[in-house]
């Protein structure tokens, strides 16, 4: 049995990041489920490495940055691990025009940023925690953790020991915060947990033209998934030598 390889080619007109995100219809929810719709955005080198020198930024491209910011503009909340918050020094999530577009849709200027910190250790020194318009929800199992912003609004929700799973956090965001759609920005351990819980509806994976090597993390980390999660390729785009792949779960 032979298989054909289809060239990417000029298969259609170029699309803006805003058009791409609009077509995802993220706010429509998940039929038959109380959880929000989840899109995940990750980037990796051609050899699978998710970071270079501990950060994803060296892998990026202007088109990748534009897509990430448009995804942020289109969701109610961002879910990101504390390690990613610290490594990438989160700040200034959106542009002014994106904030204005959110306001016209009746949304807050900035999406809620949610993070799971079971031990209560949160990188409150990053710029995000000093931004007056930032809203941050911290989910922890540490009963005595004191987590405060330096200008940002920070709300802490405490789970019982062992109860702060990503799917439990998503259910709380939907029920208590009215969140309809979430962008997961990693890191690799958080993404693996969401995939294992069948909580990913869209995966936007950018492939950078680099061979990084070394012992850095891959796109997914922790124990192998048994069985592996199967994906269906919906779209492929290209910007210079970077590839942008849109996957959805295989039915």
Secondary structure, DSSP 8 states (H G I E B T S, - for coil): --------SS-S----HHHHHHHH-GGG--TT-SS-EEEEEEEEETTSBS-BTTBSGGG--HHHHHHHHHHHHH-SEEE--HHHHHHHT----S-HHHHHHHHHTT--SS-EEEEE-TTS---TTSGGGG-TT-EEEEEE--TT-----SSSEEEEEE--TT---HHHHHHHHHHHH---EEEE---HHHHHHHHHTT--SEEEEEEES----TT--BSS-SS--SS---EEEEEEEEETTEEEEEEEE--
